[in-house]
């Protein structure tokens, strides 16, 4: 297992265990399976375990596993505060103390503001006393480092990075989505500020591992590159390796759900360093991206020359979700669209478009952006979206 340093010099395994899928309320066999997988990862050197308050049962399950196996002081827990539930200053302690109880611990090494998607959301919880609360918890040793997880465009991500002295951040990022959401622009800005990055969705929920077009799979096989273990690199290893090639990435999360996956990913994590990929290998991934994009609706590369939009439409984010509707399915696309454009005070959805055409003057791809936004809106802002948008303010505070 390879390790990289966090902002304060601690060793963090470059492979982290994403524990969202775990539930602590299922039958004993579920617990036993999770325990075997977590302990296999631990023995292979994984020391970073990511969970959250709203991952039902996850905090309780990993807390029980760490305690029963006597490894709590050898692992690093990252969990997340549901800031969108907070109404008063007392709510910080309410949720945090419940998390400590679930995790069977008196501290967490990494604590994130969960889905903190714009500066206004941060300002809202600052007004509730977030900075004073964080300072107090750090001084007491109950929280090691503070960060945030993010879904949204690169502009708002950079604004959030600049809004406070964060210890780390967590973004969705992979070779296909290099210019979507926080993207390469966000990565570069975090690196320039010395803020380590944790990666979620490194394989787009497994799509870059198991659901590639046949032509892309054949391209990987034709390239024939072998790892140090003598076997051909799997599509999953290619995706992880692309991330580990980048020095600003501290840890890549994987929701490993079998011992075989744990073994494969841990082996890959012992065989990758920053700068490990060659020019030819990067070109291979560009060819794979071209194959995947040939299946999409809008040839948007996420270059963001069309931005900023006078009507506050996240044009690249909208097109990314629209394309994903035909690559990943309705539910995945709708979820991405909601998180990236709607769960915030300043909605950036396609419905904002006023048809001014400014964006089209700057698009190097020559995309008829106004027409495509209308099509995207028709697909993405249907009845499900409209109901969710009305209900969101009742649950989330932005």
Buried (B, 14 or more C-beta within 10 A) or exposed (E): BBBBEBBEEBBBBBBBBBBBEBBBEEEEEBBEBBBBBBBBBBEBBBBBBBBBBBBBBBBBBBBBBBEEBEBBEEBBBBBBBBBBBBEEBEBBEEBBEEBBEBBBBEBBBBBBBBBBBBBEBBEBBBEBBBBEBBEBBBEEEBBBBBBBBBBBBBBBBBBBBEBBEBBBBBBBBBBBBBBBBBBBBBBEBBBEEEBBBBBBBBBBBBBBBEBBBEBBBEBBEEBEBEBEEEEEBBBBBBBBBBBBBBEBBBBBBBBBBEEEBBBBBBBBBBBBEBEEBEEEBEEBBEEBBEBBBEEBBBEBBBBBEBBBBEBEBBBBBBBBBBBBBBBBEBEBBBBBBBBBBBBBBEBBBBBBBEEEEBBBEEBEEEBEBBEBBBBBBEBBBEEEBEEBBEEBEEEBBB
